[in-house]
Amino acid sequence: MPLINTQYDSIMRGYARRQARSRQELEERLERIHREIPELSALEEQITACQAEKVRAAVSQNRELSAELEERLTQLFEGRAELLAEHGLSLSDLEPVYTCPDCRDTGYIGEEKCHCFLQAEIDLLYHQSHLKEILEKENFHTFSYSWYEGEDREIMRRCVMDARMFIENFDSSFQNLLLLGAVGTGKTFLSNCIAKELMDTCHSVVYLTAFQLFELLSRAAFGSEKQNRSYQQTYPYIFDCDLLIIDDLGTELPNSFTVSQFFLCINERILRKKSTLISSNLDMEALRNIYSERALSRIISCYTIRQLPGSDIRIKKKLKPGRPAS
């Protein structure tokens, strides 16, 4: 998803601060060098004058003079390098020091975003999604099958494999995912694993519990003018982010508003070809009874549905702390 204006401006302000800091450091360094090597200023004045004369010679097409000035410039450059070396310096000390030498702290190489800009996007998206601390603890590297036994373990391995395929094919095929299962079977953990992998490859991910999603939509529809303005900033995230995660669907207090807004949300994202991941403790029949046949029909036709096995892992962790991973 392209960054919205406020996100882009935030990143570019960071580059502007880098450039300003680099210029200030260069000015201070040059002032110190010229103070320590007074003859350097005179030498650089000669270089500047010779370069200007060379330009005039080129304009007048005086090839003989141009050749002489080129040779003179070479001598001056060599003299400057030798002078700097005598004081333990090099030509690089006369140049700005960039945080990213590849783009010179502009964020772009030609018309393409630099790798440092892409990393800035990732950092910003992590920060704004409030997921960073959670994802450091809940990811594929920390995922353990040791809490699943027998057939449940094999079923969970297939679910994780499906999650990895979801990530691998994310950019090449439009897909959505519905994770079902009892409380504590790892639905949110697996959702976070997917979120981290996608955010690490510079995809925008928005995580909302069902309660948060419907509260947001409700305030937009019925809230004050100030709340409506706030919603206008959040609206693009809900419908345009690369992946929207709706966690714990069915735990909110359902009513006609939430039912209609749920269909609006999933249907709009399907039309925009934007992926959605939903997790719920309810089964398909319960979801159908709450959110209507129409909504479930869209999910069945456009979502991969996976049932996570097992019982509440959180209780198991309380009873058997420190259980080894496998």
C-alpha positions as CSV (number, residue, x, y, z in Angstrom):
1,M,0.0,0.0,0.0
2,P,1.4,3.5,-0.8
3,L,2.0,5.5,2.3
4,I,-0.7,8.1,3.1
5,N,0.5,11.7,3.1
6,T,1.1,12.0,6.8
7,Q,3.2,8.8,6.8
8,Y,5.3,9.9,3.8
9,D,5.8,13.4,5.2
10,S,6.9,11.9,8.5
11,I,9.6,9.9,6.8
12,M,10.7,12.8,4.6
13,R,11.1,15.0,7.6
14,G,13.5,12.4,9.0
15,Y,15.6,12.7,5.8
16,A,15.5,16.5,6.1
17,R,16.8,16.3,9.6
18,R,19.6,13.9,8.5
19,Q,20.6,16.3,5.7
20,A,20.6,19.3,8.0
21,R,22.7,17.5,10.5
22,S,25.1,16.4,7.8
23,R,25.5,19.9,6.5
24,Q,26.1,21.3,10.0
25,E,28.7,18.7,10.7
26,L,30.5,19.4,7.4
27,E,30.5,23.1,8.0
28,E,32.0,22.6,11.5
29,R,34.6,20.1,10.1
30,L,35.6,22.4,7.2
31,E,36.0,25.3,9.6
32,R,38.3,23.3,11.8
33,I,40.4,21.9,8.9
34,H,40.9,25.4,7.4
35,R,41.9,26.7,10.7
36,E,44.4,24.0,11.2
37,I,45.7,24.1,7.6
38,P,45.6,27.8,6.5
39,E,47.3,27.1,3.1
40,L,44.3,24.9,2.1
41,S,42.1,27.9,1.6
42,A,44.5,29.4,-0.9
43,L,44.9,26.1,-2.7
44,E,41.1,25.7,-3.0
45,E,40.7,29.2,-4.4
46,Q,43.2,28.3,-7.1
47,I,41.2,25.2,-7.9
48,T,38.0,27.2,-8.1
49,A,39.6,29.8,-10.4
50,C,41.1,27.2,-12.6
51,Q,37.8,25.4,-13.0
52,A,36.0,28.6,-14.0
53,E,38.7,29.4,-16.5
54,K,38.5,25.9,-17.9
55,V,34.7,26.3,-18.5
56,R,35.4,29.6,-20.3
57,A,38.0,27.9,-22.5
58,A,35.6,25.1,-23.3
59,V,32.9,27.6,-24.3
60,S,35.3,29.4,-26.6
61,Q,36.4,26.0,-28.0
62,N,40.1,26.8,-27.1
63,R,41.3,23.2,-27.0
64,E,44.9,24.0,-26.3
65,L,44.1,26.2,-23.3
66,S,41.6,23.6,-22.1
67,A,44.3,20.9,-22.1
68,E,46.7,23.2,-20.2
69,L,44.1,24.0,-17.6
70,E,43.2,20.3,-17.3
71,E,46.8,19.5,-16.5
72,R,47.0,22.4,-14.1
73,L,43.8,21.1,-12.3
74,T,45.3,17.7,-11.9
75,Q,48.4,19.2,-10.3
76,L,46.2,21.3,-7.9
77,F,44.1,18.3,-7.0
78,E,47.2,16.2,-6.3
79,G,48.7,19.0,-4.3
80,R,45.5,19.3,-2.2
81,A,45.5,15.5,-1.5
82,E,49.2,15.6,-0.5
83,L,48.6,18.6,1.8
84,L,45.7,16.8,3.5
85,A,47.7,13.6,3.9
86,E,50.5,15.5,5.6
87,H,47.9,16.3,8.3
88,G,46.4,12.8,8.5
89,L,43.4,13.7,6.5
90,S,41.9,12.7,3.1
91,L,39.6,14.1,0.5
92,S,36.6,12.3,2.2
93,D,37.1,14.6,5.1
94,L,36.0,17.5,2.9
95,E,32.7,15.8,1.9
96,P,29.5,15.2,3.8
97,V,29.1,12.0,5.9
98,Y,25.7,10.4,5.1
99,T,23.7,8.0,7.2
100,C,23.0,6.2,3.9
101,P,25.7,6.8,1.3
102,D,23.7,5.0,-1.4
103,C,21.0,7.7,-1.6
104,R,22.9,10.5,0.2
105,D,20.1,10.7,2.7
106,T,17.4,11.7,0.1
107,G,15.5,8.4,0.4
108,Y,15.7,7.9,-3.4
109,I,18.1,6.5,-5.9
110,G,16.9,8.0,-9.1
111,E,13.1,7.5,-9.0
112,E,13.3,4.4,-6.9
113,K,13.0,4.3,-3.2
114,C,16.3,3.5,-1.5
115,H,16.6,0.4,0.8
116,C,16.8,2.8,3.7
117,F,13.4,4.4,2.8
118,L,11.9,0.9,2.7
119,Q,13.3,0.2,6.1
120,A,11.9,3.5,7.4
121,E,8.5,2.4,6.1
122,I,8.8,-0.9,8.0
123,D,9.8,0.9,11.2
124,L,7.0,3.5,10.9
125,L,4.4,0.8,10.2
126,Y,5.6,-1.2,13.2
127,H,5.4,1.8,15.4
128,Q,2.0,3.0,14.2
129,S,0.5,-0.5,14.4
130,H,1.5,-0.9,18.1
131,L,2.6,-4.4,17.2
132,K,6.3,-4.2,17.6
133,E,6.7,-5.4,21.2
134,I,4.1,-8.2,20.6
135,L,5.7,-9.4,17.4
136,E,9.1,-9.6,19.1
137,K,7.6,-12.3,21.3
138,E,5.1,-13.9,19.0
139,N,6.6,-15.0,15.6
140,F,7.5,-18.1,13.7
141,H,10.9,-18.3,15.5
142,T,9.1,-18.5,18.9
143,F,6.3,-20.7,17.7
144,S,6.3,-24.1,19.4
145,Y,4.5,-27.3,18.5
146,S,5.1,-28.8,22.0
147,W,1.7,-27.6,23.2
148,Y,0.0,-29.7,20.6
149,E,-0.1,-33.5,21.0
150,G,-0.7,-36.4,18.6
151,E,-3.0,-35.7,15.7
152,D,-3.4,-32.1,16.9
153,R,0.3,-31.5,16.3
154,E,0.1,-32.7,12.7
155,I,-3.0,-30.6,12.0
156,M,-1.2,-27.6,13.5
157,R,1.8,-28.2,11.3
158,R,-0.4,-28.1,8.2
159,C,-2.0,-24.9,9.5
160,V,1.4,-23.3,9.9
161,M,2.4,-24.5,6.5
162,D,-0.8,-22.8,5.1
163,A,0.2,-19.6,6.9
164,R,3.6,-19.7,5.3
165,M,2.1,-20.3,1.9
166,F,-0.2,-17.3,2.5
167,I,2.9,-15.2,3.1
168,E,4.9,-16.6,0.2
169,N,2.1,-16.0,-2.3
170,F,0.9,-12.7,-0.8
171,D,2.1,-10.5,-3.6
172,S,1.2,-12.9,-6.5
173,S,-2.3,-13.9,-5.6
174,F,-5.2,-12.3,-3.8
175,Q,-6.1,-14.4,-0.7
176,N,-7.9,-14.1,2.6
177,L,-7.7,-16.3,5.7
178,L,-10.2,-17.3,8.4
179,L,-8.8,-19.0,11.5
180,L,-11.3,-20.8,13.7
181,G,-10.7,-22.6,17.0
182,A,-11.5,-22.8,20.7
183,V,-10.1,-20.1,23.1
184,G,-6.3,-20.3,23.4
185,T,-5.5,-22.6,20.5
186,G,-3.0,-20.1,18.9
187,K,-5.2,-18.1,16.5
188,T,-3.9,-14.7,17.6
189,F,-0.3,-16.1,17.9
190,L,-0.4,-17.4,14.3
191,S,-2.0,-14.1,13.1
192,N,1.0,-12.3,14.7
193,C,3.4,-14.6,13.0
194,I,1.9,-13.7,9.6
195,A,1.8,-10.0,10.5
196,K,5.5,-9.9,11.4
197,E,6.6,-11.7,8.2
198,L,4.6,-9.3,6.0
199,M,5.6,-6.2,7.9
200,D,9.3,-7.2,7.7
201,T,8.9,-7.2,3.9
202,C,7.4,-3.7,3.9
203,H,3.7,-4.6,3.8
204,S,1.2,-2.5,5.7
205,V,-0.6,-4.5,8.4
206,V,-3.4,-3.2,10.6
207,Y,-4.4,-5.2,13.6
208,L,-7.8,-4.6,15.3
209,T,-9.9,-6.7,17.6
210,A,-13.5,-7.0,16.5
211,F,-14.4,-4.7,19.3
212,Q,-11.9,-2.0,18.3
213,L,-13.0,-2.2,14.6
214,F,-16.7,-1.8,15.3
215,E,-16.0,0.9,18.0
216,L,-14.0,2.8,15.4
217,L,-16.7,2.5,12.8
218,S,-19.4,3.4,15.3
219,R,-17.6,6.6,16.3
220,A,-17.2,7.6,12.7
221,A,-20.9,7.1,12.1
222,F,-22.3,8.6,15.3
223,G,-19.5,10.4,17.0
224,S,-18.6,14.1,17.3
225,E,-17.1,16.2,14.5
226,K,-13.7,15.7,16.1
227,Q,-14.1,12.0,16.2
228,N,-15.1,12.1,12.5
229,R,-11.9,14.0,11.6
230,S,-9.9,11.4,13.5
231,Y,-11.7,8.6,11.6
232,Q,-10.8,10.2,8.2
233,Q,-7.2,9.6,9.1
234,T,-7.8,6.0,10.1
235,Y,-10.2,5.1,7.3
236,P,-7.5,4.5,4.6
237,Y,-5.8,2.0,6.9
238,I,-9.0,-0.1,7.3
239,F,-9.8,-0.4,3.6
240,D,-6.4,0.1,1.9
241,C,-3.8,-1.6,4.1
242,D,-2.2,-4.6,2.6
243,L,-3.5,-6.9,5.4
244,L,-6.3,-6.2,7.8
245,I,-6.4,-8.5,10.8
246,I,-9.7,-8.7,12.7
247,D,-9.1,-10.7,15.9
248,D,-11.7,-12.4,18.1
249,L,-14.7,-11.8,15.8
250,G,-17.8,-12.5,17.7
251,T,-16.6,-11.2,21.1
252,E,-18.1,-7.8,20.4
253,L,-21.8,-7.1,21.3
254,P,-23.5,-7.9,17.9
255,N,-26.3,-5.7,16.6
256,S,-27.7,-4.6,13.3
257,F,-24.9,-1.9,12.9
258,T,-22.0,-4.4,13.5
259,V,-23.6,-6.9,11.1
260,S,-23.9,-4.4,8.3
261,Q,-20.5,-2.9,8.9
262,F,-18.8,-6.3,9.0
263,F,-20.2,-7.1,5.6
264,L,-19.3,-3.6,4.3
265,C,-15.7,-4.1,5.5
266,I,-15.0,-7.5,4.1
267,N,-16.9,-6.9,0.9
268,E,-15.1,-3.6,0.2
269,R,-11.7,-5.2,0.8
270,I,-12.6,-8.1,-1.5
271,L,-13.6,-5.6,-4.2
272,R,-10.3,-3.7,-3.7
273,K,-8.3,-7.0,-3.7
274,K,-7.0,-6.3,-0.2
275,S,-6.3,-9.3,2.0
276,T,-8.0,-9.9,5.3
277,L,-7.3,-12.3,8.1
278,I,-10.1,-13.0,10.6
279,S,-9.9,-15.1,13.7
280,S,-12.8,-16.3,15.8
281,N,-13.7,-18.7,18.6
282,L,-17.1,-19.3,17.0
283,D,-17.9,-22.0,14.4
284,M,-19.3,-21.4,11.0
285,E,-22.9,-21.9,12.1
286,A,-22.6,-19.4,14.9
287,L,-21.0,-16.9,12.5
288,R,-23.8,-17.4,10.0
289,N,-26.4,-16.8,12.7
290,I,-24.7,-13.6,13.9
291,Y,-23.5,-12.0,10.6
292,S,-26.0,-13.3,8.1
293,E,-25.9,-15.7,5.2
294,R,-24.7,-13.0,2.9
295,A,-21.5,-12.3,4.8
296,L,-20.7,-16.0,5.3
297,S,-21.3,-16.6,1.7
298,R,-18.6,-14.0,0.8
299,I,-16.2,-15.6,3.3
300,I,-16.8,-19.1,2.1
301,S,-16.2,-18.1,-1.5
302,C,-13.2,-15.8,-0.9
303,Y,-11.4,-17.1,2.2
304,T,-9.3,-20.1,3.1
305,I,-10.8,-21.5,6.3
306,R,-8.7,-23.3,8.8
307,Q,-9.7,-24.9,12.1
308,L,-7.0,-24.8,14.7
309,P,-6.8,-27.9,16.9
310,G,-6.2,-28.4,20.6
311,S,-7.3,-26.9,23.9
312,D,-6.4,-23.7,25.8
313,I,-2.6,-23.3,25.6
314,R,-2.6,-20.5,28.1
315,I,-3.9,-22.9,30.7
316,K,-1.3,-25.5,29.8
317,K,1.5,-22.8,30.2
318,K,0.2,-22.0,33.6
319,L,0.2,-25.6,34.6
320,K,3.5,-26.5,33.0
321,P,5.7,-23.4,32.8
322,G,9.0,-23.7,31.0
323,R,7.9,-26.6,28.8
324,P,10.6,-27.0,26.1
325,A,9.8,-26.0,22.5
326,S,9.7,-28.5,19.6
